[in-house]
Amino acid sequence: MNLDGFNLDELWIVDNFATPTLERAFAKKHYADLSAKPFFNGLVEYIFSSPVVAMIWEGKNVVVSGRKIIGATNPSQSEPGTIRGDFTVEIGSNVIHGSDSVESATKEIALWFPDGLAAWKSAIHSWIYEQNTKYALQVDNEVAIVDY
């Protein structure tokens, strides 16, 4: 799938884990950087309160552009037309998560997609991007710089 020059590389619909204990352990790993925050336990419980759709989008400046599409973490500060601005009312009931940096994306991809990515390129890729553009791509928990 291609959206505004971005390529959807992977998608995983998570509707349950084998046990609630595994589910909580996974959520704690995902939000490890927030473990000292007072809202951490509620966040861990909330993330799997309904199915989760985990996706990896690839493209030039995808983290920065993705954050603009998602909107500010606090929905009262999110612009109309952003996902959070249109679909989130309270900060504790957030409908979307997006990596805030390439470094955090690398860690999150390794957690959510431990088997790596399927390497493929959309047929319209050459119409959107200049040739020999370099992109970071994670495969088997290693980040590689790839020429397109």
C-alpha positions as CSV (number, residue, x, y, z in Angstrom):
1,M,0.0,0.0,0.0
2,N,1.3,3.5,-0.8
3,L,0.1,6.7,0.8
4,D,1.6,10.1,0.0
5,G,4.9,8.5,-1.1
6,F,5.1,6.2,1.9
7,N,5.1,2.4,1.5
8,L,3.4,0.1,4.0
9,D,6.0,-2.5,4.6
10,E,4.4,-4.7,7.3
11,L,1.1,-5.0,9.1
12,W,0.2,-7.2,12.0
13,I,-3.3,-7.3,13.6
14,V,-2.8,-8.2,17.3
15,D,-6.1,-9.4,18.8
16,N,-4.8,-11.5,21.6
17,F,-1.7,-13.1,23.1
18,A,-1.5,-16.6,24.5
19,T,-2.1,-15.3,28.1
20,P,-2.7,-11.9,29.7
21,T,0.7,-12.2,31.4
22,L,2.5,-12.4,28.0
23,E,0.3,-9.4,26.8
24,R,1.4,-7.3,29.8
25,A,5.0,-8.3,29.5
26,F,5.0,-7.2,25.8
27,A,3.3,-3.9,26.6
28,K,5.8,-3.2,29.4
29,K,8.7,-3.7,26.9
30,H,7.0,-1.4,24.4
31,Y,6.5,1.3,26.9
32,A,9.7,0.7,28.9
33,D,10.9,4.3,28.6
34,L,7.7,5.4,30.4
35,S,8.0,2.9,33.3
36,A,8.7,5.6,35.9
37,K,5.6,7.6,35.0
38,P,2.5,7.5,37.2
39,F,0.3,6.5,34.3
40,F,2.5,3.5,33.2
41,N,0.3,0.7,34.6
42,G,-2.8,2.2,33.1
43,L,-1.1,2.5,29.8
44,V,0.1,-1.1,29.9
45,E,-3.5,-2.2,30.5
46,Y,-5.0,0.1,27.9
47,I,-2.8,-0.9,24.9
48,F,-4.4,-4.3,24.5
49,S,-7.9,-3.4,25.6
50,S,-8.9,-3.8,22.0
51,P,-7.2,-5.1,18.9
52,V,-4.0,-3.4,17.8
53,V,-2.9,-2.9,14.2
54,A,0.9,-2.6,14.1
55,M,2.3,-1.1,10.9
56,I,5.7,-0.2,9.5
57,W,5.7,2.7,7.0
58,E,8.8,3.5,4.9
59,G,9.7,6.6,3.0
60,K,11.6,9.8,3.0
61,N,11.1,11.7,6.3
62,V,8.4,9.2,7.3
63,V,8.9,9.7,11.1
64,V,8.5,13.5,10.9
65,S,5.7,13.3,8.4
66,G,4.0,10.5,10.3
67,R,4.1,12.6,13.5
68,K,2.4,15.5,11.7
69,I,-0.4,13.2,10.4
70,I,-0.8,11.7,13.9
71,G,-0.9,15.0,15.8
72,A,0.2,16.1,19.2
73,T,0.2,13.5,22.1
74,N,-2.3,15.7,24.0
75,P,-5.5,15.7,21.8
76,S,-6.4,19.2,23.1
77,Q,-3.2,20.4,21.4
78,S,-3.7,18.4,18.2
79,E,-4.8,20.2,15.0
80,P,-8.1,19.3,13.4
81,G,-7.4,16.9,10.5
82,T,-4.8,15.0,12.4
83,I,-5.7,11.5,13.7
84,R,-5.5,12.5,17.4
85,G,-7.2,15.8,16.7
86,D,-10.2,14.1,15.1
87,F,-10.4,10.8,17.0
88,T,-9.0,11.3,20.5
89,V,-10.7,13.1,23.3
90,E,-8.6,12.3,26.4
91,I,-4.8,11.8,26.6
92,G,-5.2,8.6,28.5
93,S,-7.3,7.0,25.7
94,N,-5.0,7.5,22.8
95,V,-6.0,5.9,19.5
96,I,-2.6,5.8,17.9
97,H,1.1,5.5,18.6
98,G,3.9,6.6,16.3
99,S,7.6,6.4,16.8
100,D,9.1,9.8,17.7
101,S,12.5,9.1,16.1
102,V,14.3,6.7,13.8
103,E,16.0,5.3,16.9
104,S,12.8,4.5,18.7
105,A,11.3,3.2,15.5
106,T,14.3,0.8,15.2
107,K,13.6,-0.5,18.7
108,E,9.9,-0.8,18.2
109,I,10.2,-2.6,14.9
110,A,12.5,-5.1,16.5
111,L,9.9,-5.7,19.3
112,W,6.8,-5.9,17.1
113,F,8.3,-7.6,14.1
114,P,11.1,-9.9,15.5
115,D,11.2,-11.9,12.2
116,G,12.2,-8.9,10.2
117,L,10.6,-7.4,7.2
118,A,9.7,-8.7,3.8
119,A,11.9,-6.7,1.4
120,W,9.8,-5.5,-1.5
121,K,9.3,-2.3,-3.6
122,S,6.1,-0.9,-5.0
123,A,5.8,-0.8,-8.8
124,I,5.2,3.0,-8.5
125,H,8.3,3.5,-6.3
126,S,10.4,4.8,-9.2
127,W,7.7,7.4,-10.1
128,I,7.8,8.8,-6.6
129,Y,11.4,8.8,-5.6
130,E,14.6,9.8,-7.4
131,Q,16.9,7.0,-8.3
132,N,19.7,6.0,-5.9
133,T,18.0,7.5,-2.9
134,K,19.2,6.0,0.4
135,Y,16.7,4.7,3.0
136,A,17.2,3.0,6.3
137,L,15.6,-0.5,6.3
138,Q,15.4,-2.9,9.2
139,V,15.8,-6.6,8.4
140,D,16.3,-9.3,11.0
141,N,16.9,-6.8,13.8
142,E,19.7,-5.0,11.9
143,V,19.4,-1.6,10.2
144,A,20.8,-1.4,6.7
145,I,21.1,1.6,4.4
146,V,19.5,0.6,1.1
147,D,19.9,2.3,-2.3
148,Y,16.7,2.5,-4.4
